């Protein structure tokens, strides 16, 4: 998913895979570079994890960067065969008193 902001462009996504022998999920944020990244822009990414069918969740993050052309991830969190565990990744861009608003992936 892409955030197109007047001062910057960034993409964010949910990824899953094997981490240390366990299936896990994590969030990824990639910031634009060159003309797609302005000075003073802060990009933030975090992952929400629910263990009760999205009724409540914990937030892992936010993790931020002001550097263009950077790829960063949230910590990985173990997946589960239980349908009650769900994940989503959220991100936003902030700059000089304005922000892109919080944008999130669908729950996974």
N, C-alpha and C positions, 0 to 999 in steps of 0.2 A: 504494500500500500504506500502511496506517496502523499507527502504533505507539501503543498506548493504555497509558499509564504512570500510576501513581497521582498523579503531580504534573503531568503534561502530556500533550498529544496532538500528534503530528506526522505528516506524510505524506511519502513519498519515492517517486521514480519515475525511470525511464530515459526520456530523450527523445532524439530524433534529428532532424536537419535540415541545412540548408545554412548553413555558416559560412564566410564569406570565399570563396565559390565552391567549397567542398569539402563533401562529405557527412561529417557528424561525429555523435558521440553524447556525451551528458553526463548527469550526475545532477542531480536537483532535490530540494530539501528545503523543506517549508513547515511552519513551527511554528504551533501553536495560539495563540489570543489570548484575552484576558479570562479567564474561569474555566477555560479549557483550557490555561493556561500558568502554572506556579508559579515563584516566585522561586528562584534558585539552580539552575535546570535548565540543563544544557548539552546541546544537540542537535548531533550530528556526522553528516556525510555524506561519503562517498568513493566513487570508482569504481575497480573492478578491471579491468585490461585484460590480456588474454592474446593471445599471438601463436602459441601452439602447442597449440591445441585444449584449452585450460583445464588443461593439465598444470602450468604455472606462470603467475604473473601479477605485474604491478606494481600497486602501490596508489597512486592519485592522491588524496592527502588523508591524514588527515581534515581537513575544514574545519568549523569550529564556530561556534555562536552561542548566546548566552544570552537573546536577545531574542524575545519572543512576537510573533506576527503577521508574521513575516519569511519571505521566499522567497529562497533562495540556490541557487547552482548550482556544480557542479564545473567545472573547465576542460573544454572540448570536446576530444575526441580523434578523429582521422580514422577513418572506417570503411574497410572493405576488401572487395573481392569475394572474397577468400580465405576459405575456410571455417575456417581456423585462427585468425582473429581473433575474439575474443569480448569482451563487456563485461557487467558487472553493477554495480548500485548497491547500496551497503550504508549502513545508518544505525543509530544508537543514541541513547538518551537517558540521561544520567547526572545523579544528584541525591543529594547528601548520603550518599555511600557506597553507594548502590544504583544499579543500571542495568537497562535494558530488555533487555539482551542484544543481540547483533548480529543484525540482520535484513537479508536481501539479496533483491533481485529474482532471477528466473531469469536464467541466462546468455542474452545476446542475440547 
